[in-house]
Every structure is written in structure tokens, then in C-alpha cells.
Amino acid sequence: MERELWTSLFEMARKLDNLWGAWKFATSDILGAYLWAVVHDRPMCWATVKANWPEELRPPCLPSQSTLSRRMRCADVQQLMTAVEQVWLAVAGVCHCWVRLIDGKPLPVSGVSKDADAGYGRGAGGMQKGYKLHAVWGSGPLPLAWALTPMNTSEKTVARQLIRDLPGGGYLLGDSEYDANPLYDLAHQAGYQLLAPKRMKHQGLGHHYQSPHRLRSIHLGKTEFGKGVFCFRRQIERDFGNLVTFGGGLSCLPAWARRFTRVRNWVHAKLLTNAARWMRNHPQVQALA
């Protein structure tokens, strides 16, 4: 399956790439080599060895490890990955849903890691060191908006940027971590009604400012309609789960994915790999790409 996923990703990258430029290797060639390593859960140096490529897929010329590492830090590669992401998001727009889901996924590293960009924060089951993937999911194969931060970055802080980047409108479901008055107002400005459980379930509202949209969220939580909408919240656990339940998925960060730029490239490539798998399982949607 790794070959099929890589082929889908590389073909889309070739379509969107400007093959003419000052580089010896086109941006899509660099991205293709990197994706070959990612879908096989291998470091970049592995993809620069001819013996690790099947003859029918191997490019005529492979970049060296230093060239691949240097080019992966360039803006043109980031832009091409984003272009592939945007095309598939547009194609998957046929699966439009008026419910959005926001949450974070911890990506821990070893507690003794020397990664200066990793932070200590709340992860699964306690305090961990590493990074966190913050995402807003719809009903398609990719998050509608996402960001990578050190583990100690507040989810509420990142949510402000993610909400501003959201298209459309509808309901935005989160856990109690997102129960903050500024987020309710910001979501309303973006065309969304944020629904989140109260952080202090058995306490009152206090005497400070209360967003009318937070009060509406509390009221909806007591109605059958609101309870029915909030049942969709479980879907985000499946969305994050789908990222790790196949070969080449986003499981734990490997030992060679350290420092922020490398981790972000790794996570971005894994999100695209998951989207390629989704497109492969929905050929009627893939035909629109």
C-alpha cells in the first residue's frame, strides 16, 4: 500500500509544481524523495539510497542526504505541501458538514531528549515532553485548520488562530479546555457557535463578563438538540485514531524527527499520507482531483 499512497502524493505534487527553476532538483522531486521515506517510516537518508527504491519508481537521479535535508527547510517545499493539502481539502468539500471538531493530539518525545524546541506540558495520562498537533476536523480526510506547537502551548491560545482560519460556518465542538469567553466571541465572529462543557460543572458563572454565546452553549447543552449535536464530538477521537491505524500513519515521533521544522514536516507529510489513503478508499471523490 505504501507504493500506492506515495504514487498518489507524488502525482499530485508534480501537477502543482513549477518544474522550471534554478534548482538541480525540482521541488516535487525533493518532496517525492521525502515522502518515500515518510510513508515507509524511515529517515531522509534512507530515501537517498537507490537500493531502497523499486526500479519502476526510482527517479533517474536522487538527491544527496545533505541536499534533501537543506531543501526540506526551504519555503518552496512547504508551499508545495500546502498546495497539495488545499487541493484535497477542496475536493473533499463535497463531504461538507456543518459540525466541526477541535482538539489536540500530544506527540511526546523521550524525557531525556535534547530537543530544545520540545516543551513540557499536559499529554496523555500526565505531563510529557514533546509537541502537540492542534487540529479542527470536518468530515474530510484532512483537518480544515491545524498547527504544531511545543507541548506546553495552551490549546486556547492556538485555538484563536485556528478559528480565524476556519471556512464556512456551523457548530464547533470542543472539550472543557475550550470553555473560555474570548473563544466563544471569536467563534461567533467566524460564523460558528462554539459548544464546550463547562469547566466548573457545579459552580455558578461568577460576576465577570459572560459571552452571550457561552450562555447559549450552556443552554444548548441542556436541550435534546444540543445533546444530539455534541454526540458528534466522539468523531474527533476516530479522526486522530485513523492517523495511526495504518502502515505509514502518524504514530509516535521517530528518533530522527527532532526540532520544530523537522517535526512539522513529518506531521504534515503524515497528514497528506492519511489523505491519500482516504482518497484511495473513495475513488468517486478522487476522480474529481
Order of alpha helices (4+ residues) and beta strands (2+ residues): alpha-alpha-alpha-alpha-alpha-beta-beta-beta-beta-alpha-beta-alpha-beta-alpha-alpha-alpha-alpha-alpha
